[in-house]
Amino acid sequence: MTTRVVAVVSGHVQGVGYRWFVRGLASDAGLAGSARNLPDGRVEVIVEGGDDAVRSVVAALDGSGAPGSVTRVDVRHDAVQGVHGFTVT
């Protein structure tokens, strides 16, 4: 099955390579989506693809390999949109 998750990551996650870290995770897992800085200092991550791969990437968002300092990850499921590729903005 295909899943789409929107995760908003809080903490010190801007200016530390966090979006590029997420891009690497998503690319390695074959997922599509995006990572973008929000004006309030958080990062919004959208990943879409196979259920297991999405779960794995979401679990890694606050893992030991994540750059910066993640204090919270708020996750919600969203309707699959059939996106391709991964963008960083």
PEHU-V214854 format. One record per residue. N is the residue number from 1. PSI is psi in degrees with one decimal (999 if undefined). OMEGA is omega in degrees with one decimal (NA if undefined). NEAR is the number of other ideal C-beta (glycine too) atoms within 8 Angstrom. Layout:
# PEHU-V214854
N_PSI_OMEGA_NEAR ; N_PSI_OMEGA_NEAR
This chain:
# PEHU-V214854
1_154.7_177.6_4 ; 2_137.9_-177.8_8 ; 3_149.9_173.1_11 ; 4_128.7_179.9_14 ; 5_138.6_171.8_13 ; 6_121.5_180.0_11 ; 7_133.1_175.3_14 ; 8_119.2_-172.4_11 ; 9_125.6_-179.9_15 ; 10_159.5_179.7_11 ; 11_-158.5_175.7_9 ; 12_86.2_-173.3_6 ; 13_3.9_175.0_14 ; 14_140.3_179.7_9 ; 15_14.2_-178.1_2 ; 16_8.6_-179.2_8 ; 17_15.6_-175.5_7 ; 18_-44.1_-179.3_14 ; 19_-37.9_179.8_11 ; 20_-33.4_172.9_8 ; 21_-47.1_179.8_11 ; 22_-40.7_178.5_13 ; 23_-42.7_177.7_11 ; 24_-43.9_177.7_8 ; 25_-48.1_-177.3_10 ; 26_-43.6_180.0_14 ; 27_-45.1_179.0_9 ; 28_-31.7_-178.4_6 ; 29_-2.8_-179.8_12 ; 30_28.8_-177.8_7 ; 31_155.6_174.0_14 ; 32_165.8_175.5_10 ; 33_-147.6_-176.9_13 ; 34_163.4_171.9_10 ; 35_128.6_-179.0_16 ; 36_146.6_175.2_9 ; 37_138.3_173.8_8 ; 38_152.6_-177.2_9 ; 39_-23.7_-177.1_4 ; 40_7.3_176.8_4 ; 41_-6.6_177.3_7 ; 42_169.8_175.4_10 ; 43_131.5_175.8_14 ; 44_126.8_179.8_12 ; 45_130.0_174.4_13 ; 46_125.2_176.0_13 ; 47_140.9_-177.6_15 ; 48_133.1_179.3_15 ; 49_-154.2_-178.8_11 ; 50_142.6_-176.0_10 ; 51_-50.8_-176.3_8 ; 52_-41.2_-179.7_6 ; 53_-41.1_178.3_11 ; 54_-45.6_178.8_16 ; 55_-41.7_-178.7_8 ; 56_-44.7_179.8_9 ; 57_-43.9_179.4_14 ; 58_-39.7_178.7_12 ; 59_-30.0_-177.6_7 ; 60_-10.5_-175.9_10 ; 61_-29.6_176.7_13 ; 62_23.5_-179.9_8 ; 63_177.5_-176.2_7 ; 64_-23.3_-179.7_3 ; 65_-6.0_-177.7_5 ; 66_131.4_178.1_11 ; 67_159.2_-179.6_7 ; 68_-147.3_-178.3_11 ; 69_102.4_-179.1_6 ; 70_128.2_179.0_12 ; 71_-20.9_-177.1_5 ; 72_144.5_173.4_8 ; 73_113.7_176.6_11 ; 74_123.4_-173.1_7 ; 75_136.8_171.4_8 ; 76_147.9_176.3_7 ; 77_146.6_-177.5_7 ; 78_166.6_178.2_9 ; 79_134.6_178.1_4 ; 80_134.8_-177.3_8 ; 81_-3.6_177.0_7 ; 82_34.1_179.6_5 ; 83_159.8_178.4_8 ; 84_145.1_178.5_4 ; 85_176.4_179.6_5 ; 86_126.5_-179.3_11 ; 87_149.9_175.0_7 ; 88_123.0_-179.8_9 ; 89_999_NA_6
